[in-house]
Amino acid sequence: MKAVLLVALFPWLLSPTRLEHEERPNLLLLVTDDHPFDALSCAGHPILRTPHMDALAERGVHFTHAFVTTPICAASRASLFSGRYERAHGYTFGQPPLSDETVRETYPSLLRRAGYRVGFVGKLGVGISPAGLEEMFDEYTPGTYPYFRQDATDPGERDPTSPRHLTELNTDRAITFLSTSDERPFHLSISFQAPHAEDANPDQYVWPRSCDALYVEDTIPPPKTADPAFFEALPEFLRTGLNRERWHWRFDTPQKRERMVKGYYRMLSGVDEGIGRLLVTLDELGLRENTVILLIGDNGYFLGERGYAGKWTLHERSIRVPLIVYDPRLPKERGGRLVDAFALNVDIAPTLLDLAGIEVPAGMQGRSLRPLLEGRNTSWREEVFTEHLWKHGRIPRTEGLRTRDWKYIRYLDHPEYEELYDLRSDPNEEHNLAREERHAGQRSQLAERCTLAAQRAQD
């Protein structure tokens, strides 16, 4: 009787999609570094060529409004693992490693306890104790820059004569993991360091040699919001921050920016090549049809927009990232979809657990994206809370709220300055309306909602 009632209430329980999901899928998470939402050819980029990422979008679901809740690798990646906001998990640069309690409730630990073989390759970016790493991963293979070295385990000096780029080495390690699978379902996270700049290297953007010939004939247009008058109108604490210092490193002349941006594009194309190799490996091993693939950036990135380089702020270029999910078990007609629902990095952990048939812990603050992947009608968030709480000195601490139509930003150490943007008419956030009297009510309302969202994120 209970089964009949359940089917009557929820008929999708007997749909082919639901039945296909009874076999636990393999889960492959691809994390790119410093990757804004539009740096994909499938997102309409006029220069970049990313055919393998595009192929995932053509067959899967492309979330066009995906955001990280904190735009810096340390806190964002901790949110990926834990499904929690920065103020809840408490981790960013300069903080102690994730607590044992938090580690136990990360999605890798939960997958592993449920019988998954769990691997990690590449940039971890989060402080985790040796015991915590043993709890989270069956196999853990770190790989961070320098980008050229003789082998991925050698922490020595950069070797520009090495034929192997870090992206290629990390892809090799991921292929080794895939090729040695056993009877257990697997989860592998390959976290590419690229296209993050190699900060200690004067060249900054260091790409695989296979990408040498790319973008040579292209001309890089100037960034939007690049007018010096726009930058000079900012308050001093923003004009003298780390975003501006890094701009001088990379983009302060047209010639330098042309060279640097092409290097960044080549690095991203190198990541795309690595993804292509992984897809071929899945096909060769007969794993593709039961492997769900998720692709997400750890934060966005400024390539000279606003007179900035880097990330850290709560503007769209910094918080909005690519997110593509390809589930080969779904009917083909559900592939190739664009979904504009607000998706967050804190949604990745509950999504992976849900796909694996594992109960999502109550402490996770994100939501599973599975209903959106399967095309089910469901109520969904209508606003996004973002924050950056690292006490750096030259990176201002911020909180913000984004709705469909509006963006509100406040600076915790500079309460005299706020930002308000009408995203309908100003998607590039060029016209700050916070001090305009006619928008005072809108600013006040969003500020109050931001306070409430911050309180919820603390729990």
N, C-alpha and C positions, 0 to 999 in steps of 0.2 A: 504494500500500500504506500509506504514511504517513497519507494522508487518511482511509482506512478505519479505521485504528487510532485516530486522533483522534476520529472520530465514535463509535466503539465505546466509548471511554473517556468522552467528553463529549458525549452526545447532544443537549444543549441548543444546541450549535453550529449545528444545523440547525433549531432552533425558529423560529417566525415572529417572536418577539421579537428574536432575534439577527439575523435577516435584515433586519428593519426598521431596525436600528441601523447598517447598512452606510452609509447616507447620513448624512453628518456633520450633526448637528443644530445649530441656533442655540442659544445659551446665554444666559439672562437671570438675573442674580444680583441679588436685592433684599436690601439690608442695612438693617435698622432699628437705631436707637440707643437704648441704655438700655431694653431690652425684655425683661422676664421671661417665663418660659415660659407662664404662665397668663393673660397679657394678650391674649387672643383670645376671641371668643365661642365659637369651636369647641372651645376648651379648657375650656369650662364657666364662663367668667367671668360673674357674675350681672348685670353692668351694661354692660360694653363691648359695642359693636356693630361688628364687623369683617367685613361680608358678603363682601368680595372676597378677603380672606385665607382666610376660611372656604371659599369656592368652590374655591380651590387645594387645600385639605385634602380637600374632598369628592371631588375628582377625582384627587388625588395620594396621596402617602405622608406622613403626619404622624409625625415622630419625637418621641415623648413624653418621651424622656430624652436630650435634646441639651444639651451643655455647651460652654462656652468654657474653654480651658485657662488663660487669664489674664483676670480680669474688669476690664479697663480697655481703652479703645478703641485706644490706640496699639499695645500688644502684641498684643491680640486681632486687630486688622486686619492686622498684620504676619504673624500666624499664618494668617489667611485667604489671603493672597497666597502665602506660602511653604510652607504645609503643615508648619510646624515649630513647636516649643514656644518659649516666650520665651527660655529659657536657651540654645537652639540658634541662633535668629536674632539674639538679642542686642539687640532693639530695644524700647525703651519711651520714655517722656518723659525728656528730658535726655540721650539717647544720640545718637551720630552717625547720619546716614542709613544705610539698609540698604546693605551693601557691594555693589559691582558684581557680585561672584560670586553673591550672594544674589538680586539683581535678575534676573540672567540665568536663574536657575532658578525664578522665580516663574511661576505658571500663566499670567498674561497674556502674559509674554514667550514662553513656550513655545507658547501658542495662536497668537500672532502669527507666530512663525517657521514654524508649520505651515500658514499661509495664512488664518487667521481675521482678520476685521476686528474690532479690539478697541477698545472705547470705555469711558470712565469718566465718570460724572456724580455730583457731590455731594461729600460729606465723605471726603477721602482718609484723614486721620488718621495717616499714616505718613510719616516723613522719607525722601524719595526724591530724588536729585539730578535736575537738569533732563535730564541725559543718560539717567538711568534711566527717567524718565517717557517720553522719546522711544522708548526700547527697549520699554517695556511697552504703550504705547497708541498707536493711530492717532489717536484723538481723546480729549483730556482736558479736561473742563470742570468745574473746581472750583466748589462752591457751599456755603458755610457761613454761619452766622448773622452779623449780625442777621437775624431772620426776616422783617422787613418792610423792603424797600428798593425803589428804583425799578426797578432791573434787577440781574440776578444777577452782573454783572461789576463793579458799583460797590462799592468797599470802604469807602464813606463811612459817615456816621452812620446809625443806625437811623431809618427814616422811617415813623412809625405811620400816616401818611395814605396810604401806598402801598396800592393794591388787591391787590397780588400778594404772597402768602406764599412763603417759600423753598421749601416743599414743592411748591407749584404751579409755581414757576419750574424747579426741578430736574426735575419731571415733564415740563414743556414741552421742556426740553433733551433728555431721553431720547426723547421722541416725535420730535423732529427727527432724532436719530440713527437711529431705526428707519425713518423715512420716507425716508431717503437711502441705504438699503442698496443694495449692488451684488451682483454674482454670487457673492461670497465668503460663506461662512457667517459669522455675527457672534457676538461675545460682547459684551454690555453689562452693566456693573455700575452700578446706580443705588443710591447710598449715601445714604439719607435722613439729614439731620441730626436730624430729629424722631424721637421725642419728647424728645430731650435738652433739658434746661432751658437757657434763655439766662441764664447765670450772672450777667452784668453788669446784667441787667434786673430791677428790683424785682418785676415780675410773674412772672418765672421761666418760666412755661409760656405760650407765645404761639402761638395756633392760627389756622388760616385762618378767614376770616370766614364761609365756608360752613358752619362747624361751630358757629357762635354759639348755635344753639338746642338743641344736643345736651346731654343729661344735666342740663338745668335742673331738672327735677322729681325727679331721682334723689337719694337720700340715701346718702352714702358711709359705710359701716360702719367702725368703728375697726379698725385692723390687728391681726392676730394677733401675739402676743408684744409687745403694747404696754403691758403692766403696768409702771409705773415701778420696781417692786421687781425685775423681771427685769433692767432696765438697770443699776440700782444695784448689783447683785451682780457685775457685770463688773469686771475689773481696771482700774486707773486709766488705763493706756495705751490701752484701748479706750474708756473713758468720755470721754476728752479728745481723741479722734482727729477726723479730718476728717469721718467719717460723722456724728458728733454735731453738729459745727458746721453742716453742711448741713441737718441736721434742724431746727435752730433757724431757719435761713433759711426753711424751707418748711412744717414740720408741727408746730410746738410749741404750737399751740392747736387745738382742734377746728374752729373757724371757718376758720382759715388752712388747715388740712389739707383741709377740704371744698372750698375754693376752688381750692387748688393741684392736688388730685387730679383734679378735674373738668377743669382746664386740661390736665393730662397726657393724660387720656382723649380730649379734643377734638383734641389734637395727633396722637394715634395714629389717630383716625378720619380726620384729614386725610391721613395716609399711606395709609390704606385707600382713600380716594377716589382718590389718585394711582395706586395699583395698579389700581384699576378702569379708569381712563383708559388705562393701558398695555395692559390686556387687550383693551379695545375697539380700540385701535390695531392690535394684532397681528391681530385678526379682520379689520379693514378692509383690512389690507395682505396678507391671505392667508398670514400667517406662523405662526399659532398652532399648526398641526398638526405643525410641525417645530421648535418652540421649547421647550426644556426650561427650566422656571422653578424657581429655588431661592430660598427666603426664609429668612433667618436673622437673629437679633439679634446685635449685637456684644458684648453682655454683658447680664446681668440688671439688676435695679434694686430698691432699697428705697424704698417709699412710706410709711415710718414704722414698718415692722416692726423689731423689736428696738430701737426708739428710734433708728433710723438713717435717713439719706437717702443716695443715691448707690449705689455698688457697692463694688469693691475687696476685699471679704472673700471667703472661700471657702464661705460658706453658700449654700444652694440658691437663695435669692432673687437672689443675685449672679452665680452661675456657670451657672445653668440657663436656657436660652433657647428660643424657638420655632425649629423647623426643619421646613420643608415642602418637598417636592420633587414637582413635577408634570411628568411626562413623557408628553405626549399620544400618543406612539407605542406605549406599553405597552397591552396588552389592558385593556378597561374594567373587567373583573372584578378587576384588580390595583389599581384606584384606590380611594380612600376608606379606605385601611388605616391603622391605628394600629400603629406599630412601636416596641417598647420597648427595642430594642438601644441600647447607649450610642453615641451619635454625637457627634462633636467638631467644633469649628471647623477643626482641622487636617485634617479629612477632606474639606473642600470643594475644595481645590486638586486632590488626586488624583481626586476624583469628576468634576470638570469635564474633566480631561485624559482620563480613562477614557471618558467619554461622547463625547469628540471623537476617540477612537481614537488617542490619543497616549500613548506609553510614559511611565509615571510615574517620575520620577527616583528613584534609590535614596536620595537625601538627604531626601526627604519622609518625615516621620514619621507622617502620617495614613494612612488607608486609604480606598480608594474605597468609596462606599456603593452602588455599582451592583448588587452581588449582592443586597443587601437590597431595593433598589428592584424588582428583577426576581423577588423571591420565591424565590431560590435558597437551598438549605441551605448554610450556611457557618459555620465557627467564628468567634467574634467576641470582642472584649475583654470581660472581666468586671470591670474596675476602671478608674477614671478618675483620672489624676494631674493636679492643678491647682497653680498657683503664682502668686505676685505678688511680683516682685523689685525694683520701683522703690524706690530709696532716697529716700523723700520726707520722713520724719520723723514725719508725723502719719498716714501710711498704713502700717501694719505689714507687713513682708515676711513672706510666708507660703508654706507648702507643705501640700498635703493629698492625701488618698487617699479616694476614694469607691468603695464596692462596692455590690452590690444592697441590702445590709442595713445597712451601717455607713458612718459618715463620721468621718475622723480629720483634725485640723487642728493644725499647730504654727506657732509664731511665731519666726522665725529670730533676732530680736533680743531675744526674751523666752522663752528655753527653759524657764523655770519654769512656763509656762502652756501647756496643751494642751487640746484639745476632742475629745470622743468622743460620738457620737450613735448610738443604735439607731434607724435610719430606719423600721424596721417598726412600732414603737410610738410613735415620736416624729418624724414627717415634718417638723414645723416646727422641729426642732432647739432645743427648749426646755430639755432636761434634759441637762446636760453630765455625762457619766459618767466623765471621764478620771481623777478622783481617787478613784473608788470601787474599793476593793480587789478586789471580786468581778469587776471588769472589767479588772484589771491585765494579764492575759494577752492579752486582745483588744487593748488599747491597745498593748502591746509588739509584738504581731504586726503590727498595721497600721503602726506607726511604722517597723518594719524594711522592710515592703513599700513604704512611701513612700520610704525611702532608696534602695531598688533602682530604683524608678520614676524618681526624680530622676536617677539615674546614667544610665538609658536615655535620658531626655529630653535629656541633655547631648550625647549622641553625634550 
